[in-house]
Amino acid sequence: MGKMREKYKSGELALLPEGVPKFLAGISDYRDLVFFTLATYAGIRRDDIVRLEASNFHPDEGKLPLS
């Protein structure tokens, strides 16, 4: 049997605010840059990110409903 991994603790590997500019600077694809900028500055959770669709965005209203 292999060695058991330690249990992951939520947030222990989180990107800290001071690391965001460096993280974003390393993204070369414009679509990915927009996606991750939205996620980091809006504080969108992982489970909400995976459910995002372009049809969710309503620019006229300035809304992006996540439910």
C-alpha positions as a Markdown table, in Angstrom:
| # | Residue | x | y | z |
|---|---|---|---|---|
| 1 | Met | 0.0 | 0.0 | 0.0 |
| 2 | Gly | 1.1 | 3.5 | -0.8 |
| 3 | Lys | 1.7 | 6.2 | 1.8 |
| 4 | Met | -1.5 | 8.1 | 2.8 |
| 5 | Arg | -1.6 | 11.8 | 2.0 |
| 6 | Glu | -2.5 | 14.3 | 4.7 |
| 7 | Lys | -6.0 | 15.7 | 4.5 |
| 8 | Tyr | -6.3 | 18.9 | 2.5 |
| 9 | Lys | -7.4 | 21.9 | 4.6 |
| 10 | Ser | -9.6 | 24.4 | 2.8 |
| 11 | Gly | -7.7 | 27.6 | 1.9 |
| 12 | Glu | -4.3 | 26.3 | 2.8 |
| 13 | Leu | -3.2 | 26.5 | -0.9 |
| 14 | Ala | -5.2 | 29.7 | -1.7 |
| 15 | Leu | -3.8 | 32.4 | -3.8 |
| 16 | Leu | -3.1 | 35.4 | -1.6 |
| 17 | Pro | -4.0 | 38.9 | -2.8 |
| 18 | Glu | -0.4 | 40.0 | -3.2 |
| 19 | Gly | 0.2 | 37.0 | -5.5 |
| 20 | Val | -2.7 | 37.9 | -7.9 |
| 21 | Pro | -0.8 | 40.3 | -10.2 |
| 22 | Lys | 2.1 | 37.9 | -10.7 |
| 23 | Phe | -0.4 | 35.0 | -11.4 |
| 24 | Leu | -2.3 | 37.1 | -13.9 |
| 25 | Ala | 0.9 | 38.3 | -15.6 |
| 26 | Gly | 1.8 | 34.7 | -16.4 |
| 27 | Ile | -1.4 | 34.1 | -18.4 |
| 28 | Ser | -0.9 | 34.6 | -22.1 |
| 29 | Asp | -4.3 | 33.6 | -23.5 |
| 30 | Tyr | -6.7 | 36.5 | -23.5 |
| 31 | Arg | -9.7 | 34.3 | -22.8 |
| 32 | Asp | -8.0 | 32.7 | -19.8 |
| 33 | Leu | -6.9 | 36.1 | -18.6 |
| 34 | Val | -10.5 | 37.5 | -18.6 |
| 35 | Phe | -11.7 | 34.3 | -16.9 |
| 36 | Phe | -9.1 | 34.3 | -14.1 |
| 37 | Thr | -9.3 | 38.1 | -13.6 |
| 38 | Leu | -13.1 | 37.8 | -13.0 |
| 39 | Ala | -12.6 | 34.9 | -10.7 |
| 40 | Thr | -9.9 | 36.4 | -8.6 |
| 41 | Tyr | -11.2 | 40.0 | -8.2 |
| 42 | Ala | -14.9 | 39.0 | -7.9 |
| 43 | Gly | -14.1 | 36.2 | -5.4 |
| 44 | Ile | -16.0 | 33.6 | -7.4 |
| 45 | Arg | -15.8 | 30.1 | -5.9 |
| 46 | Arg | -14.6 | 27.1 | -7.8 |
| 47 | Asp | -18.0 | 25.4 | -8.0 |
| 48 | Asp | -19.5 | 28.6 | -9.4 |
| 49 | Ile | -16.7 | 29.0 | -11.9 |
| 50 | Val | -17.3 | 25.6 | -13.5 |
| 51 | Arg | -21.0 | 26.4 | -14.0 |
| 52 | Leu | -20.4 | 29.8 | -15.7 |
| 53 | Glu | -21.7 | 30.2 | -19.2 |
| 54 | Ala | -21.6 | 33.2 | -21.5 |
| 55 | Ser | -25.4 | 33.3 | -21.5 |
| 56 | Asn | -25.3 | 34.0 | -17.7 |
| 57 | Phe | -23.7 | 37.4 | -18.3 |
| 58 | His | -26.1 | 40.4 | -18.8 |
| 59 | Pro | -23.9 | 43.4 | -19.6 |
| 60 | Asp | -26.8 | 45.8 | -19.9 |
| 61 | Glu | -27.7 | 45.1 | -16.2 |
| 62 | Gly | -24.1 | 44.6 | -15.1 |
| 63 | Lys | -25.0 | 41.2 | -13.6 |
| 64 | Leu | -23.6 | 37.8 | -13.6 |
| 65 | Pro | -26.0 | 35.5 | -11.7 |
| 66 | Leu | -24.3 | 32.4 | -10.5 |
| 67 | Ser | -27.4 | 30.3 | -9.5 |
